[in-house]
Amino acid sequence: MKNVELAVGAGLIVLGLICCGTCLFRAGRGAELEGMQYVAVSNFFMGLFLITFALDRSGGVTGTVMLVSMVLGLGAGVLVLTNTIGRARKDPFD
């Protein structure tokens, strides 16, 4: 299970970096981000949480990194959901 958590965590970090690159590319073109910045933050920090969880280290720094990454990752995930729901409620013909 430890290897699966490490692989998923690394995959989420890579996906977060890809989303970050997409955000920078879209911002450079002047296009709207449509909440992709929240997806990038959520993926990166949840991947960091999974990696620190899988390493089984104990200590103040590791606990702090786990807690902060979990809070930031889940908080950004909530922003993704609220942004998606807000866009779904908006009339596309306005």
PDB file of N, CA, C and O in Angstrom:
ATOM      1  N   MET A   1       0.817  -1.186   0.000  1.00  0.00           N
ATOM      2  CA  MET A   1       0.000   0.000   0.000  1.00  0.00           C
ATOM      3  C   MET A   1       0.864   1.254   0.000  1.00  0.00           C
ATOM      4  O   MET A   1       0.481   2.284  -0.554  1.00  0.00           O
ATOM      5  N   LYS A   2       2.018   1.156   0.619  1.00  0.00           N
ATOM      6  CA  LYS A   2       2.917   2.301   0.697  1.00  0.00           C
ATOM      7  C   LYS A   2       3.362   2.745  -0.700  1.00  0.00           C
ATOM      8  O   LYS A   2       3.425   3.940  -0.989  1.00  0.00           O
ATOM      9  N   ASN A   3       3.671   1.769  -1.561  1.00  0.00           N
ATOM     10  CA  ASN A   3       4.099   2.102  -2.920  1.00  0.00           C
ATOM     11  C   ASN A   3       2.982   2.747  -3.723  1.00  0.00           C
ATOM     12  O   ASN A   3       3.234   3.632  -4.540  1.00  0.00           O
ATOM     13  N   VAL A   4       1.750   2.309  -3.495  1.00  0.00           N
ATOM     14  CA  VAL A   4       0.603   2.899  -4.191  1.00  0.00           C
ATOM     15  C   VAL A   4       0.420   4.348  -3.764  1.00  0.00           C
ATOM     16  O   VAL A   4       0.170   5.217  -4.599  1.00  0.00           O
ATOM     17  N   GLU A   5       0.543   4.611  -2.464  1.00  0.00           N
ATOM     18  CA  GLU A   5       0.404   5.986  -1.977  1.00  0.00           C
ATOM     19  C   GLU A   5       1.495   6.876  -2.533  1.00  0.00           C
ATOM     20  O   GLU A   5       1.233   8.020  -2.904  1.00  0.00           O
ATOM     21  N   LEU A   6       2.729   6.361  -2.597  1.00  0.00           N
ATOM     22  CA  LEU A   6       3.815   7.147  -3.183  1.00  0.00           C
ATOM     23  C   LEU A   6       3.582   7.417  -4.668  1.00  0.00           C
ATOM     24  O   LEU A   6       3.824   8.527  -5.142  1.00  0.00           O
ATOM     25  N   ALA A   7       3.116   6.417  -5.396  1.00  0.00           N
ATOM     26  CA  ALA A   7       2.878   6.586  -6.831  1.00  0.00           C
ATOM     27  C   ALA A   7       1.743   7.566  -7.096  1.00  0.00           C
ATOM     28  O   ALA A   7       1.849   8.425  -7.971  1.00  0.00           O
ATOM     29  N   VAL A   8       0.662   7.437  -6.341  1.00  0.00           N
ATOM     30  CA  VAL A   8      -0.470   8.352  -6.521  1.00  0.00           C
ATOM     31  C   VAL A   8      -0.075   9.766  -6.121  1.00  0.00           C
ATOM     32  O   VAL A   8      -0.443  10.725  -6.800  1.00  0.00           O
ATOM     33  N   GLY A   9       0.667   9.908  -5.033  1.00  0.00           N
ATOM     34  CA  GLY A   9       1.126  11.229  -4.610  1.00  0.00           C
ATOM     35  C   GLY A   9       2.018  11.876  -5.644  1.00  0.00           C
ATOM     36  O   GLY A   9       1.857  13.059  -5.945  1.00  0.00           O
ATOM     37  N   ALA A  10       2.962  11.120  -6.199  1.00  0.00           N
ATOM     38  CA  ALA A  10       3.839  11.656  -7.237  1.00  0.00           C
ATOM     39  C   ALA A  10       3.042  12.013  -8.492  1.00  0.00           C
ATOM     40  O   ALA A  10       3.305  13.029  -9.135  1.00  0.00           O
ATOM     41  N   GLY A  11       2.072  11.175  -8.832  1.00  0.00           N
ATOM     42  CA  GLY A  11       1.213  11.469  -9.989  1.00  0.00           C
ATOM     43  C   GLY A  11       0.402  12.733  -9.792  1.00  0.00           C
ATOM     44  O   GLY A  11       0.237  13.519 -10.725  1.00  0.00           O
ATOM     45  N   LEU A  12      -0.106  12.937  -8.581  1.00  0.00           N
ATOM     46  CA  LEU A  12      -0.864  14.155  -8.308  1.00  0.00           C
ATOM     47  C   LEU A  12       0.016  15.392  -8.369  1.00  0.00           C
ATOM     48  O   LEU A  12      -0.426  16.444  -8.833  1.00  0.00           O
ATOM     49  N   ILE A  13       1.257  15.279  -7.905  1.00  0.00           N
ATOM     50  CA  ILE A  13       2.167  16.421  -7.986  1.00  0.00           C
ATOM     51  C   ILE A  13       2.479  16.740  -9.449  1.00  0.00           C
ATOM     52  O   ILE A  13       2.496  17.909  -9.833  1.00  0.00           O
ATOM     53  N   VAL A  14       2.723  15.726 -10.257  1.00  0.00           N
ATOM     54  CA  VAL A  14       2.974  15.956 -11.686  1.00  0.00           C
ATOM     55  C   VAL A  14       1.743  16.564 -12.343  1.00  0.00           C
ATOM     56  O   VAL A  14       1.869  17.490 -13.145  1.00  0.00           O
ATOM     57  N   LEU A  15       0.568  16.066 -12.023  1.00  0.00           N
ATOM     58  CA  LEU A  15      -0.664  16.617 -12.576  1.00  0.00           C
ATOM     59  C   LEU A  15      -0.863  18.063 -12.134  1.00  0.00           C
ATOM     60  O   LEU A  15      -1.323  18.892 -12.919  1.00  0.00           O
ATOM     61  N   GLY A  16      -0.520  18.372 -10.887  1.00  0.00           N
ATOM     62  CA  GLY A  16      -0.601  19.754 -10.416  1.00  0.00           C
ATOM     63  C   GLY A  16       0.342  20.667 -11.165  1.00  0.00           C
ATOM     64  O   GLY A  16      -0.015  21.803 -11.475  1.00  0.00           O
ATOM     65  N   LEU A  17       1.552  20.188 -11.467  1.00  0.00           N
ATOM     66  CA  LEU A  17       2.494  21.002 -12.235  1.00  0.00           C
ATOM     67  C   LEU A  17       2.023  21.191 -13.674  1.00  0.00           C
ATOM     68  O   LEU A  17       2.217  22.263 -14.248  1.00  0.00           O
ATOM     69  N   ILE A  18       1.411  20.176 -14.260  1.00  0.00           N
ATOM     70  CA  ILE A  18       0.852  20.316 -15.608  1.00  0.00           C
ATOM     71  C   ILE A  18      -0.278  21.336 -15.609  1.00  0.00           C
ATOM     72  O   ILE A  18      -0.370  22.163 -16.517  1.00  0.00           O
ATOM     73  N   CYS A  19      -1.141  21.281 -14.593  1.00  0.00           N
ATOM     74  CA  CYS A  19      -2.224  22.261 -14.479  1.00  0.00           C
ATOM     75  C   CYS A  19      -1.673  23.667 -14.290  1.00  0.00           C
ATOM     76  O   CYS A  19      -2.223  24.628 -14.828  1.00  0.00           O
ATOM     77  N   CYS A  20      -0.595  23.794 -13.531  1.00  0.00           N
ATOM     78  CA  CYS A  20       0.035  25.099 -13.325  1.00  0.00           C
ATOM     79  C   CYS A  20       0.578  25.639 -14.653  1.00  0.00           C
ATOM     80  O   CYS A  20       0.419  26.821 -14.956  1.00  0.00           O
ATOM     81  N   GLY A  21       1.210  24.783 -15.432  1.00  0.00           N
ATOM     82  CA  GLY A  21       1.690  25.190 -16.751  1.00  0.00           C
ATOM     83  C   GLY A  21       0.564  25.606 -17.672  1.00  0.00           C
ATOM     84  O   GLY A  21       0.697  26.569 -18.427  1.00  0.00           O
ATOM     85  N   THR A  22      -0.549  24.882 -17.612  1.00  0.00           N
ATOM     86  CA  THR A  22      -1.717  25.240 -18.413  1.00  0.00           C
ATOM     87  C   THR A  22      -2.271  26.589 -17.983  1.00  0.00           C
ATOM     88  O   THR A  22      -2.671  27.393 -18.824  1.00  0.00           O
ATOM     89  N   CYS A  23      -2.298  26.842 -16.678  1.00  0.00           N
ATOM     90  CA  CYS A  23      -2.766  28.141 -16.174  1.00  0.00           C
ATOM     91  C   CYS A  23      -1.873  29.269 -16.682  1.00  0.00           C
ATOM     92  O   CYS A  23      -2.370  30.310 -17.111  1.00  0.00           O
ATOM     93  N   LEU A  24      -0.562  29.068 -16.635  1.00  0.00           N
ATOM     94  CA  LEU A  24       0.362  30.096 -17.114  1.00  0.00           C
ATOM     95  C   LEU A  24       0.202  30.327 -18.615  1.00  0.00           C
ATOM     96  O   LEU A  24       0.269  31.464 -19.081  1.00  0.00           O
ATOM     97  N   PHE A  25      -0.008  29.255 -19.367  1.00  0.00           N
ATOM     98  CA  PHE A  25      -0.208  29.379 -20.802  1.00  0.00           C
ATOM     99  C   PHE A  25      -1.496  30.136 -21.110  1.00  0.00           C
ATOM    100  O   PHE A  25      -1.511  31.014 -21.974  1.00  0.00           O
ATOM    101  N   ARG A  26      -2.575  29.799 -20.407  1.00  0.00           N
ATOM    102  CA  ARG A  26      -3.850  30.480 -20.647  1.00  0.00           C
ATOM    103  C   ARG A  26      -3.812  31.931 -20.203  1.00  0.00           C
ATOM    104  O   ARG A  26      -4.406  32.795 -20.849  1.00  0.00           O
ATOM    105  N   ALA A  27      -3.113  32.208 -19.101  1.00  0.00           N
ATOM    106  CA  ALA A  27      -2.998  33.588 -18.636  1.00  0.00           C
ATOM    107  C   ALA A  27      -2.166  34.409 -19.621  1.00  0.00           C
ATOM    108  O   ALA A  27      -2.432  35.594 -19.821  1.00  0.00           O
ATOM    109  N   GLY A  28      -1.173  33.791 -20.228  1.00  0.00           N
ATOM    110  CA  GLY A  28      -0.367  34.489 -21.231  1.00  0.00           C
ATOM    111  C   GLY A  28      -1.161  34.851 -22.471  1.00  0.00           C
ATOM    112  O   GLY A  28      -0.893  35.870 -23.107  1.00  0.00           O
ATOM    113  N   ARG A  29      -2.129  34.031 -22.816  1.00  0.00           N
ATOM    114  CA  ARG A  29      -2.982  34.323 -23.971  1.00  0.00           C
ATOM    115  C   ARG A  29      -4.120  35.255 -23.615  1.00  0.00           C
ATOM    116  O   ARG A  29      -4.819  35.744 -24.502  1.00  0.00           O
ATOM    117  N   GLY A  30      -4.318  35.510 -22.334  1.00  0.00           N
ATOM    118  CA  GLY A  30      -5.410  36.376 -21.908  1.00  0.00           C
ATOM    119  C   GLY A  30      -6.730  35.648 -21.758  1.00  0.00           C
ATOM    120  O   GLY A  30      -7.773  36.291 -21.647  1.00  0.00           O
ATOM    121  N   ALA A  31      -6.712  34.326 -21.751  1.00  0.00           N
ATOM    122  CA  ALA A  31      -7.937  33.539 -21.604  1.00  0.00           C
ATOM    123  C   ALA A  31      -8.289  33.402 -20.128  1.00  0.00           C
ATOM    124  O   ALA A  31      -7.435  33.542 -19.253  1.00  0.00           O
ATOM    125  N   GLU A  32      -9.555  33.127 -19.873  1.00  0.00           N
ATOM    126  CA  GLU A  32     -10.014  32.941 -18.498  1.00  0.00           C
ATOM    127  C   GLU A  32      -9.533  31.595 -17.965  1.00  0.00           C
ATOM    128  O   GLU A  32      -9.494  30.610 -18.703  1.00  0.00           O
ATOM    129  N   LEU A  33      -9.168  31.552 -16.688  1.00  0.00           N
ATOM    130  CA  LEU A  33      -8.624  30.324 -16.102  1.00  0.00           C
ATOM    131  C   LEU A  33      -9.706  29.307 -15.757  1.00  0.00           C
ATOM    132  O   LEU A  33      -9.421  28.110 -15.719  1.00  0.00           O
ATOM    133  N   GLU A  34     -10.926  29.740 -15.506  1.00  0.00           N
ATOM    134  CA  GLU A  34     -12.068  28.875 -15.222  1.00  0.00           C
ATOM    135  C   GLU A  34     -11.832  27.943 -14.041  1.00  0.00           C
ATOM    136  O   GLU A  34     -12.312  26.809 -14.049  1.00  0.00           O
ATOM    137  N   GLY A  35     -11.108  28.392 -13.035  1.00  0.00           N
ATOM    138  CA  GLY A  35     -10.902  27.607 -11.837  1.00  0.00           C
ATOM    139  C   GLY A  35      -9.777  26.598 -11.911  1.00  0.00           C
ATOM    140  O   GLY A  35      -9.589  25.813 -10.982  1.00  0.00           O
ATOM    141  N   MET A  36      -9.027  26.603 -12.996  1.00  0.00           N
ATOM    142  CA  MET A  36      -7.954  25.624 -13.128  1.00  0.00           C
ATOM    143  C   MET A  36      -6.846  25.861 -12.105  1.00  0.00           C
ATOM    144  O   MET A  36      -6.133  24.923 -11.747  1.00  0.00           O
ATOM    145  N   GLN A  37      -6.689  27.093 -11.629  1.00  0.00           N
ATOM    146  CA  GLN A  37      -5.658  27.366 -10.630  1.00  0.00           C
ATOM    147  C   GLN A  37      -5.969  26.627  -9.333  1.00  0.00           C
ATOM    148  O   GLN A  37      -5.047  26.209  -8.631  1.00  0.00           O
ATOM    149  N   TYR A  38      -7.237  26.459  -9.003  1.00  0.00           N
ATOM    150  CA  TYR A  38      -7.611  25.709  -7.803  1.00  0.00           C
ATOM    151  C   TYR A  38      -7.305  24.226  -7.966  1.00  0.00           C
ATOM    152  O   TYR A  38      -6.895  23.561  -7.015  1.00  0.00           O
ATOM    153  N   VAL A  39      -7.507  23.712  -9.173  1.00  0.00           N
ATOM    154  CA  VAL A  39      -7.201  22.308  -9.450  1.00  0.00           C
ATOM    155  C   VAL A  39      -5.702  22.054  -9.296  1.00  0.00           C
ATOM    156  O   VAL A  39      -5.292  21.032  -8.746  1.00  0.00           O
ATOM    157  N   ALA A  40      -4.889  22.992  -9.788  1.00  0.00           N
ATOM    158  CA  ALA A  40      -3.439  22.842  -9.683  1.00  0.00           C
ATOM    159  C   ALA A  40      -3.000  22.818  -8.226  1.00  0.00           C
ATOM    160  O   ALA A  40      -2.193  21.974  -7.835  1.00  0.00           O
ATOM    161  N   VAL A  41      -3.521  23.733  -7.424  1.00  0.00           N
ATOM    162  CA  VAL A  41      -3.153  23.796  -6.006  1.00  0.00           C
ATOM    163  C   VAL A  41      -3.632  22.554  -5.263  1.00  0.00           C
ATOM    164  O   VAL A  41      -2.901  21.990  -4.449  1.00  0.00           O
ATOM    165  N   SER A  42      -4.850  22.136  -5.544  1.00  0.00           N
ATOM    166  CA  SER A  42      -5.404  20.964  -4.874  1.00  0.00           C
ATOM    167  C   SER A  42      -4.601  19.709  -5.196  1.00  0.00           C
ATOM    168  O   SER A  42      -4.259  18.948  -4.291  1.00  0.00           O
ATOM    169  N   ASN A  43      -4.296  19.486  -6.466  1.00  0.00           N
ATOM    170  CA  ASN A  43      -3.538  18.294  -6.854  1.00  0.00           C
ATOM    171  C   ASN A  43      -2.148  18.290  -6.234  1.00  0.00           C
ATOM    172  O   ASN A  43      -1.697  17.260  -5.734  1.00  0.00           O
ATOM    173  N   PHE A  44      -1.469  19.424  -6.260  1.00  0.00           N
ATOM    174  CA  PHE A  44      -0.111  19.488  -5.739  1.00  0.00           C
ATOM    175  C   PHE A  44      -0.077  19.176  -4.246  1.00  0.00           C
ATOM    176  O   PHE A  44       0.720  18.351  -3.797  1.00  0.00           O
ATOM    177  N   PHE A  45      -0.945  19.837  -3.478  1.00  0.00           N
ATOM    178  CA  PHE A  45      -0.875  19.656  -2.031  1.00  0.00           C
ATOM    179  C   PHE A  45      -1.430  18.317  -1.571  1.00  0.00           C
ATOM    180  O   PHE A  45      -0.959  17.779  -0.568  1.00  0.00           O
ATOM    181  N   MET A  46      -2.415  17.762  -2.269  1.00  0.00           N
ATOM    182  CA  MET A  46      -2.873  16.426  -1.905  1.00  0.00           C
ATOM    183  C   MET A  46      -1.820  15.382  -2.254  1.00  0.00           C
ATOM    184  O   MET A  46      -1.684  14.385  -1.545  1.00  0.00           O
ATOM    185  N   GLY A  47      -1.072  15.594  -3.336  1.00  0.00           N
ATOM    186  CA  GLY A  47       0.045  14.707  -3.650  1.00  0.00           C
ATOM    187  C   GLY A  47       1.139  14.785  -2.598  1.00  0.00           C
ATOM    188  O   GLY A  47       1.707  13.765  -2.210  1.00  0.00           O
ATOM    189  N   LEU A  48       1.434  15.992  -2.138  1.00  0.00           N
ATOM    190  CA  LEU A  48       2.419  16.168  -1.073  1.00  0.00           C
ATOM    191  C   LEU A  48       1.963  15.483   0.209  1.00  0.00           C
ATOM    192  O   LEU A  48       2.765  14.859   0.904  1.00  0.00           O
ATOM    193  N   PHE A  49       0.671  15.598   0.521  1.00  0.00           N
ATOM    194  CA  PHE A  49       0.133  14.928   1.707  1.00  0.00           C
ATOM    195  C   PHE A  49       0.286  13.418   1.593  1.00  0.00           C
ATOM    196  O   PHE A  49       0.700  12.768   2.552  1.00  0.00           O
ATOM    197  N   LEU A  50      -0.042  12.845   0.430  1.00  0.00           N
ATOM    198  CA  LEU A  50       0.054  11.391   0.266  1.00  0.00           C
ATOM    199  C   LEU A  50       1.495  10.907   0.377  1.00  0.00           C
ATOM    200  O   LEU A  50       1.755   9.851   0.953  1.00  0.00           O
ATOM    201  N   ILE A  51       2.422  11.669  -0.166  1.00  0.00           N
ATOM    202  CA  ILE A  51       3.831  11.261  -0.080  1.00  0.00           C
ATOM    203  C   ILE A  51       4.311  11.313   1.360  1.00  0.00           C
ATOM    204  O   ILE A  51       4.968  10.376   1.813  1.00  0.00           O
ATOM    205  N   THR A  52       4.007  12.377   2.094  1.00  0.00           N
ATOM    206  CA  THR A  52       4.450  12.456   3.486  1.00  0.00           C
ATOM    207  C   THR A  52       3.741  11.413   4.348  1.00  0.00           C
ATOM    208  O   THR A  52       4.316  10.919   5.317  1.00  0.00           O
ATOM    209  N   PHE A  53       2.500  11.075   4.004  1.00  0.00           N
ATOM    210  CA  PHE A  53       1.775  10.044   4.742  1.00  0.00           C
ATOM    211  C   PHE A  53       2.398   8.670   4.498  1.00  0.00           C
ATOM    212  O   PHE A  53       2.481   7.852   5.415  1.00  0.00           O
ATOM    213  N   ALA A  54       2.830   8.420   3.275  1.00  0.00           N
ATOM    214  CA  ALA A  54       3.389   7.113   2.931  1.00  0.00           C
ATOM    215  C   ALA A  54       4.798   6.909   3.491  1.00  0.00           C
ATOM    216  O   ALA A  54       5.225   5.766   3.652  1.00  0.00           O
ATOM    217  N   LEU A  55       5.520   7.972   3.789  1.00  0.00           N
ATOM    218  CA  LEU A  55       6.896   7.827   4.260  1.00  0.00           C
ATOM    219  C   LEU A  55       6.994   7.370   5.713  1.00  0.00           C
ATOM    220  O   LEU A  55       8.066   6.949   6.148  1.00  0.00           O
ATOM    221  N   ASP A  56       5.922   7.441   6.459  1.00  0.00           N
ATOM    222  CA  ASP A  56       5.873   6.967   7.849  1.00  0.00           C
ATOM    223  C   ASP A  56       6.939   7.591   8.739  1.00  0.00           C
ATOM    224  O   ASP A  56       7.557   6.899   9.548  1.00  0.00           O
ATOM    225  N   ARG A  57       7.146   8.834   8.600  1.00  0.00           N
ATOM    226  CA  ARG A  57       8.081   9.547   9.475  1.00  0.00           C
ATOM    227  C   ARG A  57       7.279  10.241  10.563  1.00  0.00           C
ATOM    228  O   ARG A  57       6.146  10.667  10.340  1.00  0.00           O
ATOM    229  N   SER A  58       7.868  10.348  11.724  1.00  0.00           N
ATOM    230  CA  SER A  58       7.191  11.058  12.803  1.00  0.00           C
ATOM    231  C   SER A  58       8.079  12.212  13.238  1.00  0.00           C
ATOM    232  O   SER A  58       9.305  12.106  13.248  1.00  0.00           O
ATOM    233  N   GLY A  59       7.454  13.279  13.585  1.00  0.00           N
ATOM    234  CA  GLY A  59       8.186  14.462  14.013  1.00  0.00           C
ATOM    235  C   GLY A  59       7.342  15.700  13.813  1.00  0.00           C
ATOM    236  O   GLY A  59       6.290  15.670  13.173  1.00  0.00           O
ATOM    237  N   GLY A  60       7.819  16.764  14.364  1.00  0.00           N
ATOM    238  CA  GLY A  60       7.066  18.015  14.288  1.00  0.00           C
ATOM    239  C   GLY A  60       6.974  18.578  12.886  1.00  0.00           C
ATOM    240  O   GLY A  60       5.920  19.063  12.473  1.00  0.00           O
ATOM    241  N   VAL A  61       8.074  18.516  12.151  1.00  0.00           N
ATOM    242  CA  VAL A  61       8.083  19.073  10.802  1.00  0.00           C
ATOM    243  C   VAL A  61       7.199  18.247   9.872  1.00  0.00           C
ATOM    244  O   VAL A  61       6.430  18.803   9.088  1.00  0.00           O
ATOM    245  N   THR A  62       7.305  16.950   9.955  1.00  0.00           N
ATOM    246  CA  THR A  62       6.495  16.083   9.097  1.00  0.00           C
ATOM    247  C   THR A  62       5.012  16.247   9.398  1.00  0.00           C
ATOM    248  O   THR A  62       4.192  16.312   8.482  1.00  0.00           O
ATOM    249  N   GLY A  63       4.669  16.314  10.674  1.00  0.00           N
ATOM    250  CA  GLY A  63       3.273  16.529  11.044  1.00  0.00           C
ATOM    251  C   GLY A  63       2.747  17.858  10.555  1.00  0.00           C
ATOM    252  O   GLY A  63       1.606  17.957  10.104  1.00  0.00           O
ATOM    253  N   THR A  64       3.576  18.875  10.645  1.00  0.00           N
ATOM    254  CA  THR A  64       3.166  20.198  10.173  1.00  0.00           C
ATOM    255  C   THR A  64       2.984  20.203   8.661  1.00  0.00           C
ATOM    256  O   THR A  64       2.011  20.762   8.156  1.00  0.00           O
ATOM    257  N   VAL A  65       3.917  19.581   7.931  1.00  0.00           N
ATOM    258  CA  VAL A  65       3.796  19.509   6.467  1.00  0.00           C
ATOM    259  C   VAL A  65       2.540  18.743   6.079  1.00  0.00           C
ATOM    260  O   VAL A  65       1.823  19.147   5.163  1.00  0.00           O
ATOM    261  N   MET A  66       2.269  17.640   6.769  1.00  0.00           N
ATOM    262  CA  MET A  66       1.062  16.859   6.467  1.00  0.00           C
ATOM    263  C   MET A  66      -0.196  17.667   6.725  1.00  0.00           C
ATOM    264  O   MET A  66      -1.110  17.680   5.900  1.00  0.00           O
ATOM    265  N   LEU A  67      -0.249  18.340   7.863  1.00  0.00           N
ATOM    266  CA  LEU A  67      -1.444  19.105   8.216  1.00  0.00           C
ATOM    267  C   LEU A  67      -1.672  20.263   7.258  1.00  0.00           C
ATOM    268  O   LEU A  67      -2.785  20.462   6.772  1.00  0.00           O
ATOM    269  N   VAL A  68      -0.625  21.023   6.987  1.00  0.00           N
ATOM    270  CA  VAL A  68      -0.768  22.188   6.107  1.00  0.00           C
ATOM    271  C   VAL A  68      -1.107  21.751   4.689  1.00  0.00           C
ATOM    272  O   VAL A  68      -1.970  22.358   4.054  1.00  0.00           O
ATOM    273  N   SER A  69      -0.453  20.717   4.179  1.00  0.00           N
ATOM    274  CA  SER A  69      -0.749  20.267   2.820  1.00  0.00           C
ATOM    275  C   SER A  69      -2.159  19.697   2.719  1.00  0.00           C
ATOM    276  O   SER A  69      -2.824  19.878   1.699  1.00  0.00           O
ATOM    277  N   MET A  70      -2.621  19.013   3.759  1.00  0.00           N
ATOM    278  CA  MET A  70      -3.983  18.486   3.742  1.00  0.00           C
ATOM    279  C   MET A  70      -4.999  19.619   3.747  1.00  0.00           C
ATOM    280  O   MET A  70      -5.969  19.588   2.989  1.00  0.00           O
ATOM    281  N   VAL A  71      -4.785  20.614   4.593  1.00  0.00           N
ATOM    282  CA  VAL A  71      -5.729  21.736   4.678  1.00  0.00           C
ATOM    283  C   VAL A  71      -5.748  22.524   3.365  1.00  0.00           C
ATOM    284  O   VAL A  71      -6.821  22.866   2.868  1.00  0.00           O
ATOM    285  N   LEU A  72      -4.574  22.813   2.801  1.00  0.00           N
ATOM    286  CA  LEU A  72      -4.528  23.556   1.543  1.00  0.00           C
ATOM    287  C   LEU A  72      -5.108  22.741   0.390  1.00  0.00           C
ATOM    288  O   LEU A  72      -5.828  23.282  -0.450  1.00  0.00           O
ATOM    289  N   GLY A  73      -4.803  21.457   0.343  1.00  0.00           N
ATOM    290  CA  GLY A  73      -5.332  20.615  -0.725  1.00  0.00           C
ATOM    291  C   GLY A  73      -6.838  20.471  -0.662  1.00  0.00           C
ATOM    292  O   GLY A  73      -7.517  20.602  -1.681  1.00  0.00           O
ATOM    293  N   LEU A  74      -7.371  20.202   0.527  1.00  0.00           N
ATOM    294  CA  LEU A  74      -8.826  20.070   0.659  1.00  0.00           C
ATOM    295  C   LEU A  74      -9.525  21.411   0.486  1.00  0.00           C
ATOM    296  O   LEU A  74     -10.618  21.474  -0.077  1.00  0.00           O
ATOM    297  N   GLY A  75      -8.897  22.490   0.970  1.00  0.00           N
ATOM    298  CA  GLY A  75      -9.482  23.826   0.786  1.00  0.00           C
ATOM    299  C   GLY A  75      -9.570  24.196  -0.679  1.00  0.00           C
ATOM    300  O   GLY A  75     -10.582  24.739  -1.123  1.00  0.00           O
ATOM    301  N   ALA A  76      -8.518  23.909  -1.440  1.00  0.00           N
ATOM    302  CA  ALA A  76      -8.555  24.175  -2.875  1.00  0.00           C
ATOM    303  C   ALA A  76      -9.566  23.268  -3.569  1.00  0.00           C
ATOM    304  O   ALA A  76     -10.200  23.677  -4.542  1.00  0.00           O
ATOM    305  N   GLY A  77      -9.722  22.046  -3.078  1.00  0.00           N
ATOM    306  CA  GLY A  77     -10.746  21.157  -3.633  1.00  0.00           C
ATOM    307  C   GLY A  77     -12.144  21.692  -3.417  1.00  0.00           C
ATOM    308  O   GLY A  77     -12.998  21.566  -4.295  1.00  0.00           O
ATOM    309  N   VAL A  78     -12.392  22.287  -2.261  1.00  0.00           N
ATOM    310  CA  VAL A  78     -13.695  22.917  -2.003  1.00  0.00           C
ATOM    311  C   VAL A  78     -13.903  24.097  -2.943  1.00  0.00           C
ATOM    312  O   VAL A  78     -15.010  24.305  -3.439  1.00  0.00           O
ATOM    313  N   LEU A  79     -12.847  24.872  -3.195  1.00  0.00           N
ATOM    314  CA  LEU A  79     -12.963  25.981  -4.144  1.00  0.00           C
ATOM    315  C   LEU A  79     -13.257  25.489  -5.557  1.00  0.00           C
ATOM    316  O   LEU A  79     -13.993  26.137  -6.302  1.00  0.00           O
ATOM    317  N   VAL A  80     -12.681  24.339  -5.929  1.00  0.00           N
ATOM    318  CA  VAL A  80     -12.988  23.751  -7.240  1.00  0.00           C
ATOM    319  C   VAL A  80     -14.471  23.413  -7.323  1.00  0.00           C
ATOM    320  O   VAL A  80     -15.125  23.705  -8.325  1.00  0.00           O
ATOM    321  N   LEU A  81     -14.996  22.803  -6.276  1.00  0.00           N
ATOM    322  CA  LEU A  81     -16.421  22.429  -6.289  1.00  0.00           C
ATOM    323  C   LEU A  81     -17.331  23.648  -6.328  1.00  0.00           C
ATOM    324  O   LEU A  81     -18.293  23.676  -7.095  1.00  0.00           O
ATOM    325  N   THR A  82     -17.041  24.650  -5.518  1.00  0.00           N
ATOM    326  CA  THR A  82     -17.897  25.841  -5.520  1.00  0.00           C
ATOM    327  C   THR A  82     -17.800  26.589  -6.843  1.00  0.00           C
ATOM    328  O   THR A  82     -18.795  27.130  -7.325  1.00  0.00           O
ATOM    329  N   ASN A  83     -16.610  26.621  -7.432  1.00  0.00           N
ATOM    330  CA  ASN A  83     -16.462  27.271  -8.737  1.00  0.00           C
ATOM    331  C   ASN A  83     -17.223  26.515  -9.816  1.00  0.00           C
ATOM    332  O   ASN A  83     -17.851  27.130 -10.678  1.00  0.00           O
ATOM    333  N   THR A  84     -17.174  25.189  -9.776  1.00  0.00           N
ATOM    334  CA  THR A  84     -17.884  24.367 -10.758  1.00  0.00           C
ATOM    335  C   THR A  84     -19.393  24.528 -10.615  1.00  0.00           C
ATOM    336  O   THR A  84     -20.107  24.653 -11.610  1.00  0.00           O
ATOM    337  N   ILE A  85     -19.875  24.525  -9.377  1.00  0.00           N
ATOM    338  CA  ILE A  85     -21.315  24.697  -9.149  1.00  0.00           C
ATOM    339  C   ILE A  85     -21.760  26.091  -9.574  1.00  0.00           C
ATOM    340  O   ILE A  85     -22.831  26.253 -10.159  1.00  0.00           O
ATOM    341  N   GLY A  86     -20.942  27.092  -9.281  1.00  0.00           N
ATOM    342  CA  GLY A  86     -21.282  28.457  -9.701  1.00  0.00           C
ATOM    343  C   GLY A  86     -21.338  28.604 -11.206  1.00  0.00           C
ATOM    344  O   GLY A  86     -22.201  29.309 -11.729  1.00  0.00           O
ATOM    345  N   ARG A  87     -20.431  27.949 -11.910  1.00  0.00           N
ATOM    346  CA  ARG A  87     -20.447  28.004 -13.376  1.00  0.00           C
ATOM    347  C   ARG A  87     -21.631  27.230 -13.941  1.00  0.00           C
ATOM    348  O   ARG A  87     -22.175  27.616 -14.975  1.00  0.00           O
ATOM    349  N   ALA A  88     -22.037  26.159 -13.294  1.00  0.00           N
ATOM    350  CA  ALA A  88     -23.169  25.371 -13.779  1.00  0.00           C
ATOM    351  C   ALA A  88     -24.474  26.136 -13.614  1.00  0.00           C
ATOM    352  O   ALA A  88     -25.396  25.965 -14.412  1.00  0.00           O
ATOM    353  N   ARG A  89     -24.562  26.966 -12.601  1.00  0.00           N
ATOM    354  CA  ARG A  89     -25.783  27.729 -12.372  1.00  0.00           C
ATOM    355  C   ARG A  89     -25.894  28.952 -13.268  1.00  0.00           C
ATOM    356  O   ARG A  89     -26.989  29.475 -13.471  1.00  0.00           O
ATOM    357  N   LYS A  90     -24.769  29.410 -13.805  1.00  0.00           N
ATOM    358  CA  LYS A  90     -24.777  30.602 -14.624  1.00  0.00           C
ATOM    359  C   LYS A  90     -25.408  30.318 -15.983  1.00  0.00           C
ATOM    360  O   LYS A  90     -25.171  29.266 -16.577  1.00  0.00           O
ATOM    361  N   ASP A  91     -26.206  31.255 -16.467  1.00  0.00           N
ATOM    362  CA  ASP A  91     -26.854  31.080 -17.757  1.00  0.00           C
ATOM    363  C   ASP A  91     -25.817  31.289 -18.865  1.00  0.00           C
ATOM    364  O   ASP A  91     -25.187  32.345 -18.921  1.00  0.00           O
ATOM    365  N   PRO A  92     -25.629  30.302 -19.746  1.00  0.00           N
ATOM    366  CA  PRO A  92     -24.589  30.442 -20.775  1.00  0.00           C
ATOM    367  C   PRO A  92     -24.911  31.494 -21.832  1.00  0.00           C
ATOM    368  O   PRO A  92     -24.030  31.887 -22.596  1.00  0.00           O
ATOM    369  N   PHE A  93     -26.163  31.956 -21.887  1.00  0.00           N
ATOM    370  CA  PHE A  93     -26.553  32.932 -22.902  1.00  0.00           C
ATOM    371  C   PHE A  93     -26.569  34.359 -22.395  1.00  0.00           C
ATOM    372  O   PHE A  93     -27.038  35.263 -23.086  1.00  0.00           O
ATOM    373  N   ASP A  94     -26.046  34.571 -21.157  1.00  0.00           N
ATOM    374  CA  ASP A  94     -25.980  35.942 -20.623  1.00  0.00           C
ATOM    375  C   ASP A  94     -24.825  36.696 -21.217  1.00  0.00           C
ATOM    376  O   ASP A  94     -24.614  37.863 -20.886  1.00  0.00           O
TER     377      ASP A  94
END
